[in-house]
Amino acid sequence: MRLATALLALGLLLAPAAARANPQCELYTRNIAHYEQTEARMAAADKDVWAEKTREHIKTLERKREELCPEYSADAQAAQALRDMLRFAAKAAVTYFSFGAF
């Protein structure tokens, strides 16, 4: 577990350096994050066709980012996984410490 945490932390440290090497990588990453949020909203609103097309667009952006900066995609995925895990832990902590009020 400590090794996995260390690797994720290393990924977080290396991701910004890789993004600075090519600003297009950062643009692709921001676009992917935006469209992932859009896809989640469309799936929640039962707009299946729109959600599917958004997923296809996300895959296209990921493919382009991987072609342009392959070292960045693995680090970005690890960083995103860590951010998702921390976001989940923060929500759980708020719920726990507020006794379910939030």
C-alpha positions in Angstrom: 0.0 0.0 0.0 2.8 2.4 0.8 4.4 1.6 -2.5 1.2 2.4 -4.4 0.8 5.7 -2.5 4.4 6.6 -3.2 3.9 5.9 -6.9 0.8 8.0 -7.0 2.5 10.8 -5.3 5.4 10.6 -7.8 2.9 10.6 -10.6 1.4 13.8 -9.2 4.8 15.4 -9.0 5.7 14.4 -12.6 2.4 15.3 -14.2 2.9 19.1 -14.1 6.4 18.8 -15.4 5.2 16.8 -18.3 2.4 19.2 -19.0 4.7 22.1 -19.1 6.8 20.4 -21.8 3.9 20.8 -24.2 0.9 23.1 -23.5 -1.2 21.0 -25.8 -1.1 18.1 -23.3 -2.5 20.3 -20.6 -5.3 21.5 -22.9 -6.2 17.9 -23.8 -6.3 17.0 -20.1 -8.5 19.9 -19.2 -10.8 19.1 -22.1 -11.0 15.4 -21.1 -11.9 16.4 -17.5 -14.6 18.8 -18.8 -16.2 16.2 -21.0 -16.1 13.6 -18.3 -18.1 15.9 -16.1 -20.5 16.5 -19.0 -20.8 12.8 -19.7 -21.7 12.2 -16.0 -24.4 14.9 -16.1 -25.9 13.5 -19.3 -25.9 10.0 -17.9 -27.7 11.3 -14.8 -30.2 13.1 -17.0 -30.9 9.8 -18.9 -29.6 11.3 -22.2 -28.0 8.1 -23.3 -27.2 9.1 -26.9 -25.5 12.3 -25.8 -23.6 10.5 -23.0 -22.4 7.9 -25.6 -21.2 10.5 -28.0 -19.4 12.3 -25.2 -17.7 9.1 -24.2 -16.5 8.6 -27.8 -15.2 12.2 -27.9 -13.3 11.5 -24.6 -11.7 8.5 -26.1 -10.7 10.5 -29.2 -9.1 13.2 -27.0 -7.3 10.6 -24.9 -6.0 8.9 -28.0 -4.7 12.3 -29.4 -3.1 13.1 -26.0 -1.4 9.7 -25.9 0.0 10.2 -29.4 1.2 13.7 -28.6 2.6 13.1 -25.1 2.6 9.4 -24.1 4.5 10.0 -20.9 1.8 12.3 -19.7 -1.2 10.0 -20.1 -0.1 7.4 -17.6 0.8 10.0 -15.0 -2.5 11.9 -15.7 -4.5 8.8 -15.1 -2.7 8.0 -11.9 -3.2 11.6 -10.7 -6.9 11.5 -11.6 -7.3 8.3 -9.7 -5.7 9.8 -6.7 -7.9 13.0 -7.0 -11.0 10.8 -7.3 -10.0 8.8 -4.2 -9.3 11.9 -2.2 -12.6 13.5 -3.3 -14.5 10.4 -2.2 -12.6 10.4 1.1 -13.3 14.1 1.7 -17.0 13.5 1.0 -17.1 10.6 3.4 -15.3 12.6 6.1 -17.7 15.5 5.8 -20.7 13.1 6.1 -19.2 11.3 9.0 -18.1 14.4 11.0 -21.3 16.3 10.3 -23.3 13.2 11.5 -25.0 13.0 8.1 -26.0 16.6 7.8 -24.1 17.1 4.5 
